[in-house]
Amino acid sequence: MPFFEEIEIGHRREIGAYTFTAESIKSFAAKFDPQRFHLDEEEGRNSLFGGLAASGWHVGSACMSLLVADGQRLAREAASRGEEVAVWGPSPGFRDLRWIRPVLAGDTVAYVNVVIDKRSSASRPGWGILSARTTGTNQRGEEVYSITASAFVPKRPKDD
């Protein structure tokens, strides 16, 4: 992963896509969001969603999994080129989480991450804070998910 100084506002990263199967929707819901329209096709059809709908938390979890996997891939590629890899810190939080449209069984959601802001951390020298908006778009080109999240990103160490 890049260091804070190497990150440009506006940088766009396609992080991958996930297909929400009926089985994955029901499995996630049974463990974490056991509402009727996430667990049963008939209940889903009779709901406002009009079909078996993925939990919004499932949509967000799929996004996070793809984001981490893409970051690991980028780090491996940089290391194989002999580049120093920045080890990012945790997230201080997120805002503006939106589940815009239902994600139904059979939908494939592609996620894109765009850097929208960066600043030096006032309380943690050697670190910056990056903000990025991640969106999910289904196979019909409809935006279904968005979130703005932050992460601590290390600054490149200064040579002494």
C-alpha positions in Angstrom: 0.0 0.0 0.0 1.2 3.5 -0.6 2.4 6.0 2.0 0.4 9.1 2.8 2.4 11.4 0.6 1.9 9.2 -2.5 -1.9 9.3 -2.4 -3.7 11.7 -4.6 -7.1 13.1 -4.0 -9.4 11.8 -6.8 -7.5 8.5 -7.0 -10.0 5.8 -8.2 -9.6 2.2 -7.4 -11.9 -0.6 -8.6 -11.8 -3.1 -5.8 -13.9 -6.0 -7.1 -17.3 -7.4 -7.5 -19.5 -9.8 -5.4 -22.5 -11.8 -6.5 -25.2 -12.1 -3.9 -26.6 -15.6 -4.1 -29.8 -16.7 -2.3 -27.6 -19.1 -0.3 -25.1 -16.4 0.8 -28.0 -13.9 1.6 -29.7 -16.5 3.8 -26.5 -17.6 5.5 -25.4 -14.1 6.4 -28.9 -13.2 7.6 -29.2 -16.2 9.8 -26.1 -15.3 11.6 -26.3 -11.5 11.7 -29.6 -10.0 10.5 -32.4 -12.6 10.8 -35.2 -10.6 9.3 -37.9 -12.4 7.3 -37.1 -10.7 3.9 -33.5 -11.8 4.2 -34.3 -15.4 5.1 -37.2 -16.5 2.9 -37.9 -15.9 -0.8 -41.7 -15.7 -0.4 -41.3 -13.2 2.5 -38.9 -11.2 0.3 -41.3 -11.1 -2.6 -44.1 -9.9 -0.3 -42.0 -7.2 1.2 -41.2 -3.7 -0.1 -38.1 -5.2 -1.6 -40.0 -7.4 -4.0 -37.5 -10.3 -3.7 -35.0 -12.0 -1.4 -32.9 -9.0 -0.3 -29.4 -9.0 1.1 -28.9 -7.3 4.4 -27.3 -3.9 4.1 -24.7 -5.2 6.5 -24.0 -8.1 4.1 -23.5 -5.5 1.3 -21.1 -3.6 3.4 -19.2 -6.7 4.6 -18.7 -7.9 1.0 -17.3 -4.4 0.3 -14.9 -4.6 3.2 -13.7 -8.1 2.3 -13.0 -6.9 -1.3 -11.3 -3.7 -0.1 -8.9 -5.7 2.2 -8.2 -8.3 -0.5 -7.4 -5.6 -3.0 -5.1 -3.9 -0.5 -3.3 -7.1 0.1 -2.9 -7.7 -3.6 -1.5 -4.2 -4.1 1.0 -4.7 -1.2 2.2 -8.0 -2.7 2.7 -6.4 -6.1 4.6 -3.5 -4.6 6.8 -5.9 -2.5 7.5 -8.0 -5.6 8.8 -4.8 -7.3 11.1 -4.2 -4.3 9.1 -1.2 -3.1 8.6 -0.4 0.6 5.0 -1.1 1.6 3.2 1.1 4.0 1.2 -0.7 6.7 -2.0 1.2 7.2 -3.5 1.8 10.6 -7.1 1.3 11.7 -10.1 3.4 10.7 -11.2 6.2 13.0 -14.7 5.8 11.6 -17.1 6.4 8.8 -20.0 8.6 7.8 -22.8 8.8 5.3 -23.5 5.1 5.0 -26.3 4.6 2.5 -28.2 1.6 1.3 -29.7 3.2 -1.8 -31.5 0.3 -3.5 -32.2 -3.2 -2.5 -29.6 -5.9 -3.5 -31.5 -9.0 -4.5 -30.5 -12.6 -4.9 -28.6 -12.8 -8.2 -27.3 -9.2 -8.2 -23.7 -8.6 -8.7 -22.3 -5.5 -7.1 -19.1 -3.9 -8.3 -17.3 -1.6 -5.8 -15.2 1.5 -6.5 -13.2 3.5 -4.0 -12.3 7.2 -4.6 -10.0 9.3 -2.3 -11.9 12.5 -1.4 -9.7 14.1 1.3 -6.5 13.7 3.2 -4.9 15.6 6.1 -2.1 15.2 8.6 -3.2 13.8 11.9 -3.0 16.5 14.6 -2.6 13.9 17.4 -0.5 11.2 15.8 2.8 12.5 14.3 3.9 10.4 11.4 0.4 9.6 10.3 -2.2 11.1 7.9 -5.9 10.6 7.7 -7.3 9.6 4.4 -11.0 9.8 3.5 -12.5 7.9 0.7 -16.0 7.3 -0.7 -16.8 3.7 -1.7 -19.8 3.0 -3.9 -21.4 -0.2 -5.1 -23.2 -0.5 -8.4 -25.3 -3.4 -9.5 -25.2 -5.1 -12.9 -27.9 -2.6 -14.2 -25.6 0.3 -13.5 -27.7 1.4 -10.5 -25.8 2.7 -7.4 -27.0 0.5 -4.5 -24.5 1.4 -1.7 -22.2 4.2 -0.6 -20.0 5.0 2.4 -17.4 7.5 3.3 -14.7 6.1 5.5 -11.4 7.2 6.9 -8.1 5.4 7.6 -4.8 6.2 9.3 -2.1 6.1 6.7 1.6 6.3 7.7 3.8 9.0 6.3 7.0 8.0 4.7 9.8 8.0 7.3 12.2 10.9 7.0 15.8 10.0 6.5 17.9 11.1 9.5 
